[in-house]
Amino acid sequence: MTATIDATPVETNGQPSFIRSARFRVLLIVLVGIGVVSAARIIADNPDLTSSGTFGVGLRTAAPIALAGLAGLVAERSGTVNIGIEGMMVMGTIFAGWWGWEFGPWMALLGGIIGGILGGLLMSLATTTFGVNHIVAGVAINLIAPGIARFMASELFVDAQGGSVTTSPGNRGDIGEFTVPVLSGGDLFGWQSPDILGRLEDTGWFMIADAAGFAKGLTTQVTWDVVITIGLFFGIAYLLWHMRLGLRLRFAGERPSAADSLGVSVHKMRYIGMAMSGALAGMGGAVLVLFSNRYQENQVAGRGFLGLATMIFGNWMPAGTAIGAGLFGYAQGITLRTNPGDLVRTLLLAAAIGLIMLVIWMLVQKDFAPAGTVAVFAVVTMWAYFTAESPNNQLVFITPYVVTLIAVSIGAQRLRPPAEEGIPWFKGMQ
């Protein structure tokens, strides 16, 4: 007997399987997003909206939020609701500030990871071993961590030159950066290579120039900690869905009793998951320290909670979490540019265009009730664009948060969290 393999994509509900795949959806979201901001850029005549500089700053500001989102993803996939990410990031900042001052930037990164792991193990001790409510334990971590950071700063930095109870002395050097040769004009063995993406960006062509600006922003003067952050998304995705350890971690979050019956130690998996979550959160804190070249009190500033929001927006998937973090990083990066008021106003136009497109799509899909809600957002955003000709500082400050929250609110539909996350489990439970 012989068997044949049909290479034709399997259709479901009249759609080929690749159209229904997560990778296709991510690609589609990215292309639509570039198209929307490109249209806003042309209408408002504001090329800086999609410039490589704006995207580059956005990438830098997105990195700690992305790591926080990844920390939440790993924890909740293994069954623990990690509200304490904010506190673990704080632990990462104080350890990174200490080790960066003493030993240099790479040790700052390692110190942040260790500080975060300590916070993760403490929370796992409370939730996994003693069965403390996950929300209560997370809030406790968030309250304890700033106190620990203040105590450590008072012991380590007060008597040092340039240090105080609220800030550390500067790091010993920076972590370094690189620019991709040929694509973005990087140096290649002493030869200054061409800048292909830069030339495409300068054309101003619809979507092409914007896509080139996006790619150039991701490949120009990129620091090594950001490179590691990007690599971690691919690594964590492969671990959770293609390696035995990752499958066991997800098993502990989905069906802990079934996992136990098959010989998988649920408590061990949740400890491992929380240690990984703490390491990622602590690394996010270290990235903040490397960005400012020192530890500063209140440096995290709510990024742990924003990371949780991006995780929910991404439906507990690495790709979706990365998109959510990138969206906020981009919106926040705009506020750090030379003319943030004009850029914020143009961003409001882009948001209005995107919301209108979403309303049309929902109407085609006959989702009338959600379409009505989104239409209200679209009207308000368009009104803000036409009325805010010269946005004040308050509007500039809150716009990234507003845009992100709208996107999270709209995108957080049809969510599918791990089945038994946040539920205390002890051996013998059914």
C-alpha positions as CSV (number, residue, x, y, z in Angstrom):
1,M,0.0,0.0,0.0
2,T,1.1,3.5,-0.7
3,A,0.1,6.7,1.0
4,T,-0.1,10.1,-0.5
5,I,0.1,13.5,1.3
6,D,-2.3,16.2,0.1
7,A,-0.4,19.5,0.2
8,T,-3.5,21.6,-0.2
9,P,-4.2,23.6,2.9
10,V,-7.0,22.2,5.0
11,E,-10.1,24.5,4.9
12,T,-12.2,25.2,8.0
13,N,-15.4,27.1,7.5
14,G,-14.4,27.9,4.0
15,Q,-11.0,29.3,5.0
16,P,-7.6,27.8,4.4
17,S,-5.8,26.7,7.6
18,F,-2.9,29.2,7.1
19,I,-5.4,32.1,7.2
20,R,-6.7,30.9,10.6
21,S,-3.1,30.4,12.0
22,A,-1.8,32.7,14.7
23,R,1.3,33.6,12.6
24,F,-0.9,34.9,9.8
25,R,-3.0,36.9,12.2
26,V,0.1,38.5,13.7
27,L,1.4,39.4,10.3
28,L,-2.0,40.8,9.3
29,I,-2.2,43.0,12.5
30,V,1.3,44.3,11.8
31,L,0.6,45.2,8.2
32,V,-2.7,46.8,9.0
33,G,-1.0,48.8,11.8
34,I,1.7,50.1,9.4
35,G,-1.0,51.0,6.9
36,V,-3.0,53.0,9.5
37,V,0.0,55.0,10.8
38,S,1.2,55.5,7.2
39,A,-2.2,57.0,6.2
40,A,-2.2,59.2,9.3
41,R,1.4,60.3,8.5
42,I,0.5,61.4,5.0
43,I,-2.8,63.1,6.0
44,A,-1.1,65.1,8.9
45,D,2.1,65.6,6.9
46,N,4.2,64.4,9.9
47,P,6.9,62.1,8.8
48,D,8.3,61.7,12.3
49,L,5.3,59.6,13.2
50,T,6.8,56.5,11.5
51,S,10.5,57.6,11.4
52,S,13.2,55.1,12.5
53,G,14.0,57.4,15.4
54,T,10.5,57.1,16.8
55,F,10.4,53.4,16.3
56,G,13.9,53.0,17.9
57,V,12.9,54.9,21.0
58,G,9.6,52.9,21.1
59,L,11.6,49.7,21.0
60,R,13.7,50.8,24.0
61,T,10.7,51.8,26.0
62,A,8.8,48.6,25.1
63,A,11.5,46.2,26.3
64,P,10.8,46.3,30.1
65,I,7.0,46.1,29.5
66,A,7.5,43.2,27.2
67,L,9.6,41.4,29.8
68,A,6.9,42.0,32.4
69,G,4.3,40.6,30.1
70,L,6.4,37.6,29.4
71,A,6.9,37.1,33.1
72,G,3.1,37.1,33.6
73,L,2.7,34.7,30.7
74,V,5.1,32.1,32.1
75,A,3.6,32.4,35.6
76,E,0.0,32.1,34.6
77,R,0.7,29.3,32.1
78,S,2.1,27.3,35.0
79,G,-0.9,28.1,37.2
80,T,0.1,31.1,39.3
81,V,-1.6,34.6,38.9
82,N,1.4,36.8,39.3
83,I,0.2,40.2,40.5
84,G,3.6,40.7,42.1
85,I,5.4,41.5,38.8
86,E,5.7,45.1,39.8
87,G,7.5,44.2,43.0
88,M,9.8,41.7,41.3
89,M,10.8,44.4,38.8
90,V,11.6,46.7,41.8
91,M,13.8,44.0,43.2
92,G,15.5,43.8,39.8
93,T,16.2,47.5,39.7
94,I,17.9,47.6,43.1
95,F,20.0,44.6,42.5
96,A,20.9,45.8,39.0
97,G,21.8,49.3,40.3
98,W,24.0,47.7,43.0
99,W,25.8,45.2,40.7
100,G,26.0,47.7,37.8
101,W,27.8,50.2,40.0
102,E,30.1,47.5,41.5
103,F,30.8,45.3,38.5
104,G,29.4,46.8,35.2
105,P,26.4,46.5,32.9
106,W,26.4,42.8,32.2
107,M,26.5,42.0,35.9
108,A,23.7,44.6,36.4
109,L,21.6,42.4,34.1
110,L,22.5,39.3,36.1
111,G,21.8,41.1,39.3
112,G,18.4,42.1,38.2
113,I,17.6,38.5,37.2
114,I,18.7,37.3,40.6
115,G,16.7,39.9,42.5
116,G,13.6,39.0,40.5
117,I,14.1,35.3,41.2
118,L,14.2,36.0,44.9
119,G,10.8,37.7,44.6
120,G,9.4,34.9,42.5
121,L,10.4,32.2,44.9
122,L,9.0,34.2,47.8
123,M,5.7,34.4,46.1
124,S,5.7,30.7,45.1
125,L,6.5,29.8,48.7
126,A,3.3,31.7,49.8
127,T,1.0,30.5,47.0
128,T,2.2,27.0,46.2
129,T,3.4,25.7,49.5
130,F,1.1,27.5,51.9
131,G,-1.9,28.1,49.7
132,V,-2.1,31.8,50.1
133,N,-4.5,33.6,47.7
134,H,-2.5,34.6,44.7
135,I,-3.8,38.2,44.6
136,V,-3.1,38.7,48.3
137,A,0.4,37.3,47.9
138,G,1.1,39.4,44.8
139,V,-0.1,42.6,46.5
140,A,2.2,41.7,49.5
141,I,5.2,41.4,47.2
142,N,4.4,44.8,45.6
143,L,4.3,46.4,49.1
144,I,7.3,44.6,50.5
145,A,9.7,45.2,47.5
146,P,9.9,49.0,47.7
147,G,10.7,48.7,51.4
148,I,13.5,46.2,50.7
149,A,14.8,48.5,47.9
150,R,14.9,51.5,50.2
151,F,16.7,49.6,52.9
152,M,19.3,48.3,50.5
153,A,19.8,51.7,49.0
154,S,20.4,53.2,52.4
155,E,23.0,50.6,53.2
156,L,24.7,50.6,49.8
157,F,24.5,54.0,48.2
158,V,24.2,56.7,50.8
159,D,28.0,56.9,51.5
160,A,29.0,56.5,47.9
161,Q,29.9,59.4,45.6
162,G,26.8,60.2,43.5
163,G,24.6,57.9,45.5
164,S,21.7,58.5,47.9
165,V,18.8,56.6,49.5
166,T,16.8,57.1,46.2
167,T,19.5,56.7,43.6
168,S,22.6,54.6,42.9
169,P,26.0,55.9,41.6
170,G,26.3,55.4,37.8
171,N,26.9,52.1,36.2
172,R,30.5,51.1,35.2
173,G,30.1,51.7,31.5
174,D,27.2,50.8,29.2
175,I,26.1,47.5,27.7
176,G,26.9,48.4,24.1
177,E,24.9,48.6,20.9
178,F,25.1,47.7,17.3
179,T,23.7,48.6,13.9
180,V,23.0,46.0,11.2
181,P,25.4,46.4,8.3
182,V,24.0,47.0,4.7
183,L,20.4,47.3,5.9
184,S,20.9,50.2,8.3
185,G,24.4,51.5,7.5
186,G,26.4,49.6,10.2
187,D,30.1,49.2,10.2
188,L,31.4,46.0,8.6
189,F,35.1,45.3,9.4
190,G,35.9,49.0,9.3
191,W,33.8,49.6,6.1
192,Q,30.8,51.9,6.4
193,S,28.1,49.9,4.7
194,P,25.1,51.3,2.7
195,D,21.9,52.3,4.4
196,I,19.2,50.6,2.3
197,L,16.4,51.0,4.8
198,G,17.3,54.7,5.4
199,R,17.0,55.4,1.6
200,L,13.6,53.7,1.4
201,E,12.5,55.6,4.5
202,D,13.4,58.9,2.8
203,T,11.2,58.2,-0.2
204,G,8.0,58.9,1.8
205,W,6.1,56.2,-0.2
206,F,2.9,54.9,1.4
207,M,3.6,51.9,3.7
208,I,7.0,51.2,2.0
209,A,8.7,54.2,3.7
210,D,6.9,53.4,7.0
211,A,7.8,49.7,6.9
212,A,11.4,50.7,6.2
213,G,11.4,53.2,9.1
214,F,10.0,50.4,11.3
215,A,12.7,47.9,10.2
216,K,15.5,50.5,10.5
217,G,14.3,51.4,14.0
218,L,14.7,47.7,15.0
219,T,18.2,47.5,13.5
220,T,19.9,50.8,14.3
221,Q,21.8,51.4,17.6
222,V,20.1,48.5,19.3
223,T,21.4,47.7,22.7
224,W,22.3,44.2,23.6
225,D,19.8,43.9,26.5
226,V,17.0,44.7,23.9
227,V,18.4,42.0,21.6
228,I,18.2,39.5,24.5
229,T,14.7,40.6,25.2
230,I,13.6,39.9,21.6
231,G,15.4,36.6,21.7
232,L,13.6,35.6,24.9
233,F,10.2,35.8,23.2
234,F,11.3,33.2,20.6
235,G,13.0,31.1,23.3
236,I,10.0,31.1,25.7
237,A,7.6,30.3,22.9
238,Y,9.7,27.3,21.9
239,L,10.1,26.2,25.5
240,L,6.4,26.3,26.3
241,W,5.1,24.6,23.1
242,H,8.0,22.4,21.9
243,M,10.0,21.2,24.9
244,R,9.1,18.7,27.6
245,L,9.6,21.2,30.5
246,G,7.3,23.7,28.8
247,L,4.6,21.2,28.2
248,R,4.8,20.2,31.9
249,L,4.6,23.8,33.0
250,R,1.4,24.3,30.9
251,F,0.0,21.0,32.1
252,A,0.4,22.3,35.7
253,G,-1.7,25.4,34.8
254,E,-4.3,23.6,32.8
255,R,-4.9,20.3,34.5
256,P,-2.9,20.0,37.7
257,S,-4.7,16.9,39.0
258,A,-4.2,15.1,35.7
259,A,-0.5,16.1,35.6
260,D,-0.1,14.7,39.2
261,S,-1.7,11.5,38.2
262,L,0.9,11.1,35.4
263,G,3.8,11.6,37.8
264,V,4.4,15.4,37.1
265,S,5.2,17.3,40.3
266,V,2.8,20.2,40.1
267,H,4.4,22.1,43.0
268,K,7.9,21.7,41.4
269,M,6.5,23.0,38.0
270,R,4.9,26.0,39.7
271,Y,8.1,26.8,41.6
272,I,10.0,26.6,38.3
273,G,7.4,28.8,36.6
274,M,7.6,31.4,39.3
275,A,11.4,31.4,39.3
276,M,11.3,32.0,35.5
277,S,8.7,34.6,35.9
278,G,10.7,36.4,38.6
279,A,13.8,36.2,36.5
280,L,12.0,37.8,33.5
281,A,10.5,40.6,35.7
282,G,13.8,41.3,37.4
283,M,15.5,41.5,34.0
284,G,12.8,44.1,33.0
285,G,13.9,46.1,36.0
286,A,17.5,45.8,35.0
287,V,16.7,47.1,31.5
288,L,15.3,50.2,33.1
289,V,18.5,50.7,35.1
290,L,20.7,50.2,32.0
291,F,18.5,52.7,30.1
292,S,19.0,55.4,32.7
293,N,22.5,54.2,33.7
294,R,21.6,54.0,37.4
295,Y,19.0,52.8,39.9
296,Q,16.3,55.4,40.8
297,E,13.5,55.0,43.3
298,N,10.0,54.5,41.7
299,Q,11.8,53.6,38.5
300,V,9.3,50.9,37.6
301,A,6.4,53.3,37.6
302,G,3.6,50.8,37.0
303,R,5.3,48.9,34.1
304,G,4.6,45.6,35.9
305,F,0.8,46.2,35.6
306,L,1.2,47.3,32.0
307,G,3.0,44.1,31.3
308,L,0.0,42.2,32.7
309,A,-2.3,44.2,30.5
310,T,-0.2,43.3,27.4
311,M,-0.3,39.7,28.4
312,I,-4.1,39.7,28.6
313,F,-4.3,41.7,25.3
314,G,-2.1,39.0,23.8
315,N,-4.4,36.2,25.0
316,W,-1.6,34.5,27.0
317,M,0.5,34.0,23.9
318,P,4.1,35.3,23.3
319,A,3.3,36.9,19.9
320,G,0.3,38.8,21.2
321,T,2.1,39.9,24.3
322,A,4.9,41.3,22.1
323,I,2.4,43.2,20.0
324,G,0.8,44.7,23.0
325,A,4.1,45.8,24.5
326,G,5.2,47.2,21.2
327,L,2.1,49.3,21.0
328,F,2.6,50.9,24.3
329,G,6.3,51.3,23.7
330,Y,5.6,53.1,20.5
331,A,3.0,55.3,22.0
332,Q,5.3,56.2,24.9
333,G,8.3,56.7,22.7
334,I,6.3,59.4,20.8
335,T,6.2,61.5,24.0
336,L,10.0,61.4,24.2
337,R,10.5,62.9,20.7
338,T,11.3,66.5,19.8
339,N,7.7,67.7,19.1
340,P,5.6,65.3,21.2
341,G,2.5,67.5,20.9
342,D,2.3,67.2,17.1
343,L,3.1,63.5,17.2
344,V,0.4,62.8,19.8
345,R,-2.2,64.6,17.7
346,T,-1.2,62.6,14.7
347,L,-1.3,59.4,16.8
348,L,-4.9,60.3,17.7
349,L,-5.7,60.5,14.0
350,A,-4.1,57.1,13.4
351,A,-6.1,55.7,16.3
352,A,-9.4,57.1,14.9
353,I,-8.6,55.6,11.5
354,G,-7.9,52.2,13.0
355,L,-11.1,52.3,15.1
356,I,-13.2,53.2,12.1
357,M,-11.7,50.3,10.1
358,L,-12.4,48.0,13.1
359,V,-16.1,49.2,13.2
360,I,-16.5,48.4,9.5
361,W,-15.0,44.9,10.0
362,M,-17.3,44.2,13.0
363,L,-20.3,45.3,11.0
364,V,-19.3,42.9,8.2
365,Q,-19.0,40.2,10.8
366,K,-22.4,41.1,12.2
367,D,-21.0,41.9,15.7
368,F,-23.3,44.8,16.1
369,A,-23.1,45.4,19.9
370,P,-19.2,45.5,20.0
371,A,-19.2,47.6,16.9
372,G,-21.4,50.2,18.7
373,T,-18.9,50.4,21.6
374,V,-15.9,50.7,19.3
375,A,-17.8,53.4,17.3
376,V,-18.1,55.5,20.4
377,F,-14.3,55.2,20.9
378,A,-13.8,56.2,17.3
379,V,-16.0,59.3,17.6
380,V,-14.3,60.4,20.8
381,T,-10.8,59.9,19.3
382,M,-11.7,61.8,16.2
383,W,-13.2,64.6,18.2
384,A,-10.0,64.8,20.3
385,Y,-7.9,65.0,17.1
386,F,-9.9,68.0,15.7
387,T,-10.2,69.9,19.0
388,A,-6.6,69.4,20.3
389,E,-4.7,71.5,17.8
390,S,-2.0,72.2,20.4
391,P,-2.1,69.3,22.9
392,N,-1.0,70.4,26.4
393,N,1.5,68.5,28.5
394,Q,-1.2,66.5,30.3
395,L,-2.7,65.2,27.1
396,V,0.8,64.3,25.8
397,F,1.5,62.4,29.0
398,I,-1.8,60.4,29.2
399,T,-2.2,59.7,25.5
400,P,0.0,56.5,25.4
401,Y,-1.9,55.1,28.3
402,V,-5.3,55.9,26.7
403,V,-4.4,54.5,23.3
404,T,-3.0,51.4,24.9
405,L,-6.0,50.8,27.2
406,I,-8.4,51.3,24.3
407,A,-6.5,48.7,22.3
408,V,-6.4,46.3,25.2
409,S,-10.1,46.8,25.9
410,I,-11.0,46.1,22.3
411,G,-8.5,43.3,21.8
412,A,-9.3,41.5,25.0
413,Q,-12.3,39.7,23.6
414,R,-12.7,36.0,23.3
415,L,-9.9,35.4,25.9
416,R,-8.8,32.0,26.9
417,P,-6.7,32.0,30.1
418,P,-5.2,28.8,31.5
419,A,-8.0,26.7,32.9
420,E,-6.9,26.5,36.6
421,E,-4.7,29.5,37.0
422,G,-4.9,31.1,40.4
423,I,-6.5,28.0,42.1
424,P,-4.5,26.7,45.0
425,W,-3.7,23.0,44.5
426,F,-2.5,20.4,46.9
427,K,-1.6,16.7,46.2
428,G,-4.7,14.6,46.2
429,M,-7.1,17.3,45.0
430,Q,-9.4,16.4,42.1
